[in-house]
Amino acid sequence: MDVNGRRVLVTGASRGIGEAIARSFARAGANVALVARSEGPLKELAADTGGTSFPTDLCDPAAVEGLIERVEADGGPIDVLVNNAGIDLAGPFVSTDPADLEQIYRVNLLTPVQLCRQAIPRMLQRGGGHIVNVSSLAGTAVFPGLVAYSSTKSGLTHFTSGLRADLKGLPIKTTVVELGPIPTDMLSHVDSYRPTEKSFQRFYRTHLIVDIPREKVADAVLDAVRKGQKHVRFPKRAAAFALLAEAPRRTVELLLTGVPHQ
């Protein structure tokens, strides 16, 4: 897809990876619609990129309901949906506050699912579109203390694979982005729980994971939309974990060749 002149909705756009993705698409000529809870930074980014801002609490089901319709009513159709918003949660599972569990599953998994459900029928009516779901390599292998976070990302990756099966033969592409550590405020939170911190330290020492600049991720996401790529994975040296987890899904996909999807 040529993104020049296209409208791209990015969630979690006020900082970190989301901000970098929004800036990358804007530089490529896209019209960006920015969604996040932080109204001030979101409006600043909209001013910088020539985009539009939609302050929204993605943990609130009432705010998420009809979000795509509201964004399209104020600026036009969404051609690319980037579900980037996410939160982390490090600590022992048994002592996790139930409200925190509810929040992480809603923001990281349920909200992206709901936004896809809102966007896809509209994309089909217009003849095409692209869905990008930003997941994590933590969805393929779990460190202690990250059971909730990792399971939300595993779910998002598997959901994207399911979407690809459902949409086969239709003019909508999907990309799942599986990331290791990206230097952002979110990454700094893993130090709050010693087993999680020690797990990261060990993988850094073995060089299986390395920090990847968010700008590199953003440019790769842009490139994936342009080329219709199914996967973006960083760091490359840890991509084998994602490939192993993908193998059963890919095998089933091949075995179902020729089976009607509509």
Steps between C-alpha positions, in 0.01 A plus 500: 500500500621847413442685828528847349164668555364202695354535849674304774363458852766433766404411857737572786635782286592751771845352570742214441452267204161646414637851467785374280257308277278804463794721404629242251165476321457878503841548339388256228202722421230323700230681694530373856217464750646480847340320794628491859393593849748788545327797339784754524778297331248370245402850389866602477573202277196579286632854454846368406370244250199681360280225640187489713483399865234293675570478875350168610533269797543165327433322828143629496269279289252785460774724356619226265149425372447692179853647501567418135170657398583819694848524350370449147229759554773751583750479217401217270543124457770300676720310253750365753429410863807469724410342834809606692368601842612272780588491867734278699465326834794338680465309825381175658171395345332387822535843658390697194208732559192376309441850366852504355435166331177629352678809370790325330281243325264771384762744368739242354252253353129576523523857370706406190251221428207740531664764280571241231137393517392861449749579223495192278139525371563863405824409323323225307226740388768732360696221333803456724712587800777383729505391865821524708504344847805577713576192708815376675751216499382456860200334339721210393704450819410616849730649764401466865282788610359563153224238487220750435693717256636203305163329472337817364768524233477131417127548458549803274746314277268199471202728438686664211572159352131418527411825327733409217311173455160670515604769253668272247401604151371836621674835440617553859857427606620427854836551667598381845798677656691286752753700698768445757613784728453850365647786711184675622347589837312172486818291488634663817215346701640146473759590764222525757494120553832328563433167318392691189801731524740205536340324202558801278857533625577139409361536148693825452821324608446221249425764234176323409329835551628849435333839517345610172437872435131580470566692179632181338182319600283783363673500162465120481126525570465760224693275262283200593182690412650615172601144406214309661730304731344265755770531767743749652740353757774665706766425602578273206721278715199403712265451206549123522274494808219660302562273201473191721175626651369583154577155358171330606295794374684502168466121468124518548483785250672282240284196579188711445608611153196483276247492783238776448547792740178679410 
